């Protein structure tokens, strides 16, 4: 067995676990902030989110080829 490969795999697993924890925290924070938006703020958020998604869709290569 190659101990170096195992160590790299363990480090990668730890980093992935930490990233998942951070993503969960950020998701929770986002949801809390979205709940506190009034109607006009929610509409502006939806508009900007849609523009961002459209921009990314036009400027990123398709994952399907």
URLINHU-V717725 format. One record per residue. N is the residue number from 1. RES is the residue in one letter. PSI is psi in radians with two decimals (none if undefined). OMEGA is omega in whole degrees, 0 to 359 (none if undefined). NEAR is the number of other C-alpha atoms within 10 Angstrom. Layout:
n = (N & N)
res = (RES & RES)
psi = (PSI & PSI)
omega = (OMEGA & OMEGA)
near = (NEAR & NEAR)
This chain:
n = (1 & 2 & 3 & 4 & 5 & 6 & 7 & 8 & 9 & 10 & 11 & 12 & 13 & 14 & 15 & 16 & 17 & 18 & 19 & 20 & 21 & 22 & 23 & 24 & 25 & 26 & 27 & 28 & 29 & 30 & 31 & 32 & 33 & 34 & 35 & 36 & 37 & 38 & 39 & 40 & 41 & 42 & 43 & 44 & 45 & 46 & 47 & 48 & 49 & 50 & 51 & 52 & 53 & 54 & 55 & 56 & 57 & 58 & 59 & 60 & 61 & 62 & 63 & 64 & 65)
res = (X & X & X & X & X & X & X & X & X & X & X & X & X & X & X & X & X & X & X & X & X & X & X & X & X & X & X & X & X & X & X & X & X & X & X & X & X & X & X & X & X & X & X & X & X & X & X & X & X & X & X & X & X & X & X & X & X & X & X & X & X & X & X & X & X)
psi = (2.50 & 1.88 & -0.56 & -0.75 & -0.71 & -0.76 & -0.77 & -0.68 & -0.72 & -0.70 & -0.78 & -0.72 & -0.76 & -0.76 & -0.69 & -0.77 & -0.75 & -0.72 & -0.68 & -0.67 & -0.76 & -0.75 & -0.68 & -0.74 & -0.81 & -0.68 & -0.75 & -0.77 & -0.74 & -0.82 & -0.70 & -0.75 & -0.68 & -0.62 & -0.43 & 0.02 & 2.49 & 3.12 & -0.82 & -0.64 & -0.70 & -0.71 & -0.74 & -0.72 & -0.81 & -0.73 & -0.86 & -0.67 & -0.76 & -0.74 & -0.73 & -0.77 & -0.77 & -0.74 & -0.81 & -0.67 & -0.63 & -0.52 & -0.03 & 2.47 & 2.53 & 2.36 & -0.17 & 0.22 & none)
omega = (179 & 184 & 180 & 179 & 179 & 179 & 178 & 178 & 179 & 177 & 179 & 178 & 179 & 180 & 178 & 179 & 179 & 179 & 178 & 178 & 179 & 180 & 178 & 179 & 180 & 178 & 179 & 179 & 178 & 180 & 178 & 181 & 179 & 179 & 183 & 179 & 172 & 187 & 182 & 177 & 179 & 178 & 179 & 178 & 180 & 179 & 182 & 178 & 177 & 178 & 180 & 180 & 178 & 179 & 180 & 180 & 180 & 189 & 180 & 176 & 180 & 178 & 182 & 174 & none)
near = (5 & 6 & 8 & 9 & 10 & 11 & 11 & 11 & 12 & 12 & 12 & 12 & 12 & 12 & 12 & 12 & 12 & 12 & 12 & 12 & 12 & 12 & 12 & 12 & 12 & 12 & 12 & 12 & 12 & 11 & 11 & 11 & 10 & 13 & 10 & 10 & 13 & 9 & 9 & 9 & 12 & 14 & 12 & 12 & 14 & 12 & 11 & 12 & 12 & 12 & 12 & 12 & 11 & 11 & 11 & 11 & 11 & 10 & 9 & 8 & 9 & 8 & 5 & 4 & 4)
